[in-house]
Amino acid sequence: MQSPEGLFFGPAGWSYADWRGTVYPEPLPRGFNHLAFLAGQFDFVEVNTSFYRVPGLKLTQGWVDKTAAFPGFAFWIKLHQSFTHERRLDKIMLDDFRACLQPLAAAGKLAGLLAQFPYSFKYDAANLDYLRKLAGNFSSWPLAVEFRHQGWLEDEVLAFFRENALVWTNIDQPQISQSLPLTALATARDTAYLRLHGRNADAWFSGQGRDARYDYSYSSAELGRLAEVVARLREQAKKVFVSGNNHYKGSAVKNLLQLKEILLKRRTAGRGN
């Protein structure tokens, strides 16, 4: 099922044991290529492993090779946690991270970078200055920045994003305390981003772990409203990337395909009027 023009869908990560029997076949056929399997259904994938360790050149070249049959398939690479959670701009780490991107960039498969900041990263002058320095170190590629605290939703911040061609990451997450609400903002003319985290409020700050936090499947009504957000983003940007991070048991894959179908039907219906 081809995506509507200007819309790109992809899951956050692909290496999940609980996807076997839901997303991937069980048992896995010999030589099964997880990335090629996803590339046959989606437009891109977010790389989560780069948050925990800097990938080596052999690994990133391997991603290129495994998706060679799908030349339009691309990668968004999540920045290492030292840049976003520890707020350190170590030169060696910066050099290593930029180097690992080269095989993807050379193959035309690097859609951009994703800086995912935690809820504890709140808006103030010092943190905005850090963001400015971080962006300067990765100015060669599109940089999408995700905040989870609502304090960042300020005109000054949005103006900074537009001036520096940073991509504001719209997110759907549980609305708890001062969580950033769902927005439909495009701060870079070419690219808009929407990440779907699910709405599992009970487990969001529970400390039960990653799987519990992202264990959520969107209803048809919720997906219908999210489709409206996607359409609003498409009015503002040439390319809209929609990522599913509600990965547990393959809910992201299922919901993204459902969302794509909703948008395709609406676009077809619109052309018929």
Secondary structure, DSSP 8 states (H G I E B T S, - for coil): ----TTEEEEEB-S--GGGBTTTB-SS--TT--HHHHHHTT-SEEEE-HHHHS---HHHHHHHHHHTTT-TT-EEEEE--HHHHTS----HHHHHHHHHHTHHHHHTT-EEEEEEE--TT---SHHHHHHHHHHHHHTTTS-EEEE--BGGG-SHHHHHHHHHTT-EEEEEE----TTB--------SSSEEEEEE----HHHHTS-S-HHHHT-----HHHHHHHHHHHHHHHHH-SEEEEEE---GGGHHHHHHHHHHHHHHHHHHHHHT-
